[in-house]
Amino acid sequence: MSSRTDVIIIGAGQAGLAMSRCLTEMGIDHVLLERGQVGERWRSERWDSLRLLTPNWMTRLPHCPSHGQNPQGFMRSRHFVQFLEDYRLSFAAPVQSQTRVVSVTLQGNGYLVETDRGDWQARSVIIATGTCDRPFISQMAGHLSEHIHQITPGQYRRANLLPVGKVLVVGASATGIQLAEEIHRSGRDVTIAVGRHVPVPRHYRGRDIMEWLDLCGFLRDLRKSDADPHAMIRQPSLQLIGNLEGRSIDLQLLQQQGVRIVGRATGASEDAMQFAMDIKAECRAARERRNRLLARIDAYVASNDINAPEEADARRAATPVARPVGTINLRQEGIRTIVWATGYRREYPWLKVPVVSSLGEIENHGGETPSPGLFTLGLPFMRHRASTFIDGVGRDAEYLATRIAAHVHQAAPRASFAALAALAA
């Protein structure tokens, strides 16, 4: 016999917990189903030294407890797991852990959620499995020799666990550039393959860059109705590192440290990998993106008459002087490991409701799918630019909770689904 509730939330990371807090405030009966423990990906798919890219003051969730005594610091990933645990306990979130969802199907005017620990019926379902679902790995990985050790950032823990030899990092967004630096600092020779990226300074005009992006409204930019969903999902993250020293990280710095810079990976065959020859043009385009971002901050400073000294040098940031490399023979050069820091994709093999597009993404408008009562949360640029940020997902949860409540009350105007079930029993 199936258990019943008004709302099922799939996933108990920051997105699922934020939604749970909102529904709790509204008195809506619900359950969170989590395949592992609260914040499972933060527990099992993050490297040991990782800190959040956003300062502690941005670790904001609905009705959030204090984020500590250092608002300008950067929380370690393991401390963020404890933050999520404390948040769950603060309102007794109804999490059913170690529960894997097998299928979600339509049933009457609601949904049937089958799991490996029993089935649930609900008026509404929220998919809060997040943006970092499955690592995106190019098909070229399958063309490489078996002697090349290939991993994703979720499998990397620390450099001394890698096989002896040189390392190639493919991808130069926030994750790739941090791993390239960490592995190189461990004493390894590292090459990084660079595609589209956005370099930004950690601090600008006297403040952390995230404070400016928050103040000037950049993070709150709404998704345009005619936006290309594929382009939104594939946007690179800012080249940032969370660190107590407040230092920046970019390709120029990596090159000065001794990391080799090459173009984006374009092909592979046994021991050889091919790279695009347009690395200089790619870096120039990245610098233009950086300058547009800084210009927006400058305009905000000027229009609000803020006392923040200009930093002309930041706008003239140097780009690495990299000689294009077309092919690298990995075996001859001693490259034993490739880290595929090429982003993520989403997979929903258990979702049997026809809302998944040809791109494999859930079709939605601001988190509302074409199937009434089925919502999603935590996807890239879902409602605004910060929809995948910790505080951004909280704002989306607060908005969607009102839509979910409206659906639940419309579906059961006299009493909640759970209350009706109790009466029937």
BAFI-519459 format. One line per field, with one value per residue (C-alpha): residue number from 1; residue in three letters; chain; z, x, y. Coordinates in steps of 0.05 Angstrom, whole numbers, plus 5000, padded with zeros to 4 digits. Last residue first. Example, Ala and Ser with C-alpha at 12.3 -4.5 7.8 and 13.67 -1.06 7.14 Angstrom:
<atoms>
resi	(2_1)
resn	(Ser_Ala)
chain	(A_A)
up	(5143_5156)
east	(5273_5246)
north	(4979_4910)
</atoms>
This chain:
<atoms>
resi	(425_424_423_422_421_420_419_418_417_416_415_414_413_412_411_410_409_408_407_406_405_404_403_402_401_400_399_398_397_396_395_394_393_392_391_390_389_388_387_386_385_384_383_382_381_380_379_378_377_376_375_374_373_372_371_370_369_368_367_366_365_364_363_362_361_360_359_358_357_356_355_354_353_352_351_350_349_348_347_346_345_344_343_342_341_340_339_338_337_336_335_334_333_332_331_330_329_328_327_326_325_324_323_322_321_320_319_318_317_316_315_314_313_312_311_310_309_308_307_306_305_304_303_302_301_300_299_298_297_296_295_294_293_292_291_290_289_288_287_286_285_284_283_282_281_280_279_278_277_276_275_274_273_272_271_270_269_268_267_266_265_264_263_262_261_260_259_258_257_256_255_254_253_252_251_250_249_248_247_246_245_244_243_242_241_240_239_238_237_236_235_234_233_232_231_230_229_228_227_226_225_224_223_222_221_220_219_218_217_216_215_214_213_212_211_210_209_208_207_206_205_204_203_202_201_200_199_198_197_196_195_194_193_192_191_190_189_188_187_186_185_184_183_182_181_180_179_178_177_176_175_174_173_172_171_170_169_168_167_166_165_164_163_162_161_160_159_158_157_156_155_154_153_152_151_150_149_148_147_146_145_144_143_142_141_140_139_138_137_136_135_134_133_132_131_130_129_128_127_126_125_124_123_122_121_120_119_118_117_116_115_114_113_112_111_110_109_108_107_106_105_104_103_102_101_100_99_98_97_96_95_94_93_92_91_90_89_88_87_86_85_84_83_82_81_80_79_78_77_76_75_74_73_72_71_70_69_68_67_66_65_64_63_62_61_60_59_58_57_56_55_54_53_52_51_50_49_48_47_46_45_44_43_42_41_40_39_38_37_36_35_34_33_32_31_30_29_28_27_26_25_24_23_22_21_20_19_18_17_16_15_14_13_12_11_10_9_8_7_6_5_4_3_2_1)
resn	(Ala_Ala_Leu_Ala_Ala_Leu_Ala_Ala_Phe_Ser_Ala_Arg_Pro_Ala_Ala_Gln_His_Val_His_Ala_Ala_Ile_Arg_Thr_Ala_Leu_Tyr_Glu_Ala_Asp_Arg_Gly_Val_Gly_Asp_Ile_Phe_Thr_Ser_Ala_Arg_His_Arg_Met_Phe_Pro_Leu_Gly_Leu_Thr_Phe_Leu_Gly_Pro_Ser_Pro_Thr_Glu_Gly_Gly_His_Asn_Glu_Ile_Glu_Gly_Leu_Ser_Ser_Val_Val_Pro_Val_Lys_Leu_Trp_Pro_Tyr_Glu_Arg_Arg_Tyr_Gly_Thr_Ala_Trp_Val_Ile_Thr_Arg_Ile_Gly_Glu_Gln_Arg_Leu_Asn_Ile_Thr_Gly_Val_Pro_Arg_Ala_Val_Pro_Thr_Ala_Ala_Arg_Arg_Ala_Asp_Ala_Glu_Glu_Pro_Ala_Asn_Ile_Asp_Asn_Ser_Ala_Val_Tyr_Ala_Asp_Ile_Arg_Ala_Leu_Leu_Arg_Asn_Arg_Arg_Glu_Arg_Ala_Ala_Arg_Cys_Glu_Ala_Lys_Ile_Asp_Met_Ala_Phe_Gln_Met_Ala_Asp_Glu_Ser_Ala_Gly_Thr_Ala_Arg_Gly_Val_Ile_Arg_Val_Gly_Gln_Gln_Gln_Leu_Leu_Gln_Leu_Asp_Ile_Ser_Arg_Gly_Glu_Leu_Asn_Gly_Ile_Leu_Gln_Leu_Ser_Pro_Gln_Arg_Ile_Met_Ala_His_Pro_Asp_Ala_Asp_Ser_Lys_Arg_Leu_Asp_Arg_Leu_Phe_Gly_Cys_Leu_Asp_Leu_Trp_Glu_Met_Ile_Asp_Arg_Gly_Arg_Tyr_His_Arg_Pro_Val_Pro_Val_His_Arg_Gly_Val_Ala_Ile_Thr_Val_Asp_Arg_Gly_Ser_Arg_His_Ile_Glu_Glu_Ala_Leu_Gln_Ile_Gly_Thr_Ala_Ser_Ala_Gly_Val_Val_Leu_Val_Lys_Gly_Val_Pro_Leu_Leu_Asn_Ala_Arg_Arg_Tyr_Gln_Gly_Pro_Thr_Ile_Gln_His_Ile_His_Glu_Ser_Leu_His_Gly_Ala_Met_Gln_Ser_Ile_Phe_Pro_Arg_Asp_Cys_Thr_Gly_Thr_Ala_Ile_Ile_Val_Ser_Arg_Ala_Gln_Trp_Asp_Gly_Arg_Asp_Thr_Glu_Val_Leu_Tyr_Gly_Asn_Gly_Gln_Leu_Thr_Val_Ser_Val_Val_Arg_Thr_Gln_Ser_Gln_Val_Pro_Ala_Ala_Phe_Ser_Leu_Arg_Tyr_Asp_Glu_Leu_Phe_Gln_Val_Phe_His_Arg_Ser_Arg_Met_Phe_Gly_Gln_Pro_Asn_Gln_Gly_His_Ser_Pro_Cys_His_Pro_Leu_Arg_Thr_Met_Trp_Asn_Pro_Thr_Leu_Leu_Arg_Leu_Ser_Asp_Trp_Arg_Glu_Ser_Arg_Trp_Arg_Glu_Gly_Val_Gln_Gly_Arg_Glu_Leu_Leu_Val_His_Asp_Ile_Gly_Met_Glu_Thr_Leu_Cys_Arg_Ser_Met_Ala_Leu_Gly_Ala_Gln_Gly_Ala_Gly_Ile_Ile_Ile_Val_Asp_Thr_Arg_Ser_Ser_Met)
chain	(A_A_A_A_A_A_A_A_A_A_A_A_A_A_A_A_A_A_A_A_A_A_A_A_A_A_A_A_A_A_A_A_A_A_A_A_A_A_A_A_A_A_A_A_A_A_A_A_A_A_A_A_A_A_A_A_A_A_A_A_A_A_A_A_A_A_A_A_A_A_A_A_A_A_A_A_A_A_A_A_A_A_A_A_A_A_A_A_A_A_A_A_A_A_A_A_A_A_A_A_A_A_A_A_A_A_A_A_A_A_A_A_A_A_A_A_A_A_A_A_A_A_A_A_A_A_A_A_A_A_A_A_A_A_A_A_A_A_A_A_A_A_A_A_A_A_A_A_A_A_A_A_A_A_A_A_A_A_A_A_A_A_A_A_A_A_A_A_A_A_A_A_A_A_A_A_A_A_A_A_A_A_A_A_A_A_A_A_A_A_A_A_A_A_A_A_A_A_A_A_A_A_A_A_A_A_A_A_A_A_A_A_A_A_A_A_A_A_A_A_A_A_A_A_A_A_A_A_A_A_A_A_A_A_A_A_A_A_A_A_A_A_A_A_A_A_A_A_A_A_A_A_A_A_A_A_A_A_A_A_A_A_A_A_A_A_A_A_A_A_A_A_A_A_A_A_A_A_A_A_A_A_A_A_A_A_A_A_A_A_A_A_A_A_A_A_A_A_A_A_A_A_A_A_A_A_A_A_A_A_A_A_A_A_A_A_A_A_A_A_A_A_A_A_A_A_A_A_A_A_A_A_A_A_A_A_A_A_A_A_A_A_A_A_A_A_A_A_A_A_A_A_A_A_A_A_A_A_A_A_A_A_A_A_A_A_A_A_A_A_A_A_A_A_A_A_A_A_A_A_A_A_A_A_A_A_A_A_A_A_A_A_A_A_A_A_A_A_A_A_A_A_A_A_A_A_A_A_A_A_A_A_A_A_A_A_A_A_A_A_A_A_A_A_A)
up	(5146_5102_5151_5150_5075_5072_5120_5077_5014_5049_5065_5034_4971_4951_4880_4884_4952_4926_4863_4901_4952_4896_4864_4932_4943_4875_4897_4963_4930_4876_4930_4966_4901_4893_4964_4950_4877_4822_4807_4811_4739_4745_4738_4717_4701_4714_4750_4825_4827_4788_4790_4774_4799_4729_4675_4629_4681_4730_4752_4719_4657_4651_4603_4641_4604_4561_4500_4465_4522_4585_4606_4586_4656_4665_4706_4729_4673_4693_4672_4679_4650_4682_4669_4629_4685_4654_4693_4650_4681_4657_4617_4607_4545_4500_4526_4519_4448_4445_4382_4356_4406_4401_4434_4498_4521_4576_4578_4615_4653_4625_4659_4726_4715_4714_4785_4806_4879_4912_4944_4918_4880_4864_4789_4788_4828_4787_4722_4747_4765_4695_4666_4707_4674_4605_4619_4640_4577_4535_4570_4554_4480_4480_4514_4461_4406_4435_4444_4372_4352_4378_4411_4390_4437_4422_4459_4430_4387_4414_4388_4398_4466_4478_4468_4507_4570_4605_4681_4705_4761_4714_4668_4724_4743_4671_4667_4726_4801_4849_4921_4980_5029_5062_4997_4951_4880_4820_4744_4734_4713_4640_4608_4581_4613_4588_4517_4515_4540_4485_4517_4487_4555_4582_4648_4701_4722_4798_4800_4760_4805_4819_4893_4884_4830_4873_4934_4892_4868_4939_4955_4949_4876_4854_4894_4870_4800_4741_4685_4644_4603_4535_4520_4554_4558_4620_4623_4689_4711_4781_4845_4891_4869_4799_4825_4864_4807_4754_4804_4815_4741_4724_4778_4765_4689_4651_4621_4607_4660_4634_4687_4688_4721_4782_4788_4827_4902_4918_4882_4927_4924_4851_4833_4831_4791_4736_4724_4667_4679_4611_4603_4570_4508_4489_4442_4497_4524_4456_4472_4516_4590_4624_4697_4720_4767_4783_4768_4825_4845_4867_4828_4862_4861_4873_4893_4923_4925_4953_4942_4984_5002_4933_4909_4868_4864_4840_4820_4825_4791_4773_4774_4732_4739_4777_4777_4816_4867_4914_4988_5035_5070_5085_5103_5140_5156_5232_5228_5255_5245_5169_5175_5222_5173_5115_5154_5172_5097_5087_5137_5094_5033_5067_5079_5049_5095_5090_5138_5191_5256_5229_5178_5227_5218_5153_5151_5076_5054_5054_5047_5014_5078_5078_5016_4949_4914_4968_4992_4964_4998_5002_4932_4926_4904_4968_5021_4980_4933_4991_5020_5068_5064_5006_4954_4987_4988_5021_5049_5049_5087_5074_5135_5098_5140_5129_5054_5055_5097_5052_4991_5021_5041_4970_4939_4990_4984_5002_4934_4907_4943_4949_4963_4993_5027_5018_5032_4982_5000)
east	(4839_4796_4802_4878_4879_4837_4886_4945_4913_4899_4828_4770_4802_4840_4867_4859_4893_4951_4959_4957_5007_5053_5049_5063_5121_5149_5166_5197_5236_5263_5289_5322_5353_5385_5414_5452_5468_5437_5381_5430_5420_5345_5284_5315_5383_5415_5369_5357_5283_5232_5157_5103_5034_5005_5049_5077_5132_5134_5205_5208_5176_5196_5219_5262_5328_5349_5363_5303_5261_5237_5165_5129_5121_5160_5216_5260_5311_5319_5389_5420_5485_5548_5610_5674_5723_5746_5809_5859_5914_5977_6010_6082_6095_6106_6043_5999_6019_5995_5965_5949_5986_5976_6031_6003_6017_5966_5919_5934_5881_5870_5802_5832_5889_5839_5819_5774_5768_5701_5663_5593_5556_5498_5499_5575_5582_5527_5561_5627_5594_5565_5633_5664_5618_5630_5705_5703_5665_5716_5773_5740_5735_5810_5825_5785_5821_5888_5867_5844_5886_5835_5864_5877_5892_5938_5950_5891_5854_5825_5789_5771_5800_5797_5861_5926_5955_6015_6018_6083_6063_6063_6017_5969_5968_5953_5899_5861_5857_5843_5864_5819_5868_5814_5800_5741_5767_5737_5736_5662_5619_5610_5542_5520_5451_5431_5456_5414_5352_5358_5326_5260_5226_5288_5315_5313_5376_5379_5453_5471_5430_5485_5487_5493_5545_5583_5581_5602_5664_5688_5697_5750_5742_5745_5761_5761_5778_5739_5756_5697_5709_5697_5749_5814_5854_5898_5966_5997_6066_6057_6090_6030_6023_6007_5950_5921_5928_5896_5841_5823_5823_5779_5727_5717_5715_5775_5758_5801_5855_5915_5960_6032_6055_6046_5973_5928_5917_5970_5930_5869_5797_5779_5719_5669_5719_5715_5766_5806_5869_5903_5928_5863_5880_5833_5774_5722_5742_5726_5653_5659_5644_5589_5588_5518_5472_5507_5446_5403_5362_5305_5247_5184_5123_5051_4985_5022_5023_5084_5114_5161_5234_5265_5222_5159_5129_5057_5031_4968_4901_4895_4964_5019_5086_5151_5198_5253_5269_5325_5316_5376_5345_5271_5274_5216_5250_5252_5252_5322_5344_5346_5385_5434_5445_5453_5505_5540_5546_5570_5626_5647_5648_5693_5660_5690_5700_5669_5612_5660_5623_5578_5523_5468_5403_5365_5291_5294_5366_5426_5498_5513_5542_5590_5627_5611_5659_5648_5712_5742_5803_5779_5748_5673_5628_5613_5591_5571_5535_5497_5472_5426_5442_5438_5382_5341_5265_5236_5165_5107_5046_5034_5031_5053_5117_5132_5124_5176_5225_5216_5230_5296_5312_5301_5344_5401_5407_5351_5329_5261_5208_5140_5079_5010_5025_5006_5039_5026_5000)
north	(5101_5144_5201_5195_5194_5257_5291_5271_5298_5364_5384_5421_5449_5386_5397_5472_5472_5432_5474_5540_5514_5493_5562_5596_5549_5567_5638_5620_5563_5610_5657_5599_5574_5643_5641_5577_5595_5553_5602_5660_5685_5686_5641_5575_5606_5538_5488_5490_5474_5433_5429_5378_5397_5408_5376_5430_5443_5501_5520_5588_5561_5488_5434_5385_5375_5316_5359_5329_5357_5322_5337_5273_5242_5177_5209_5151_5159_5232_5253_5322_5347_5372_5412_5398_5387_5321_5305_5267_5226_5192_5248_5225_5267_5207_5173_5235_5252_5323_5354_5424_5468_5543_5584_5612_5683_5684_5744_5808_5846_5916_5925_5904_5954_6011_5998_6056_6076_6060_6118_6103_6157_6110_6121_6118_6054_6020_6041_6014_5947_5942_5959_5903_5853_5880_5878_5805_5785_5823_5787_5721_5740_5756_5690_5651_5690_5670_5597_5591_5530_5479_5418_5346_5288_5230_5164_5124_5175_5240_5301_5374_5393_5468_5507_5498_5529_5497_5507_5536_5583_5642_5604_5591_5664_5685_5631_5660_5658_5715_5722_5737_5707_5664_5628_5614_5609_5642_5634_5649_5590_5574_5580_5512_5512_5580_5565_5501_5538_5591_5653_5677_5689_5723_5696_5749_5786_5778_5759_5821_5867_5917_5900_5824_5828_5878_5834_5774_5812_5821_5894_5949_5967_5895_5832_5760_5785_5757_5708_5682_5620_5587_5534_5520_5455_5455_5423_5402_5379_5352_5378_5385_5457_5433_5390_5448_5498_5452_5434_5506_5522_5463_5475_5550_5544_5521_5453_5392_5382_5342_5311_5288_5224_5179_5157_5205_5197_5248_5302_5303_5279_5272_5228_5286_5326_5273_5218_5187_5146_5137_5065_5046_5085_5142_5138_5133_5201_5230_5222_5283_5277_5316_5297_5275_5312_5377_5421_5400_5339_5384_5353_5377_5331_5350_5318_5259_5184_5147_5078_5036_5034_5023_5081_5090_5159_5160_5228_5269_5280_5207_5176_5207_5172_5181_5122_5086_5140_5118_5123_5125_5185_5200_5273_5306_5372_5382_5458_5475_5402_5410_5475_5443_5386_5436_5476_5411_5395_5466_5452_5392_5438_5488_5556_5619_5678_5747_5732_5705_5691_5637_5626_5642_5604_5610_5628_5615_5599_5645_5625_5692_5720_5662_5685_5651_5604_5552_5518_5455_5425_5352_5346_5343_5285_5246_5294_5355_5307_5277_5342_5306_5232_5183_5175_5230_5232_5294_5288_5337_5363_5437_5480_5542_5551_5477_5487_5542_5502_5441_5484_5507_5435_5410_5464_5461_5386_5338_5311_5291_5333_5298_5341_5329_5263_5191_5124_5069_5000)
</atoms>
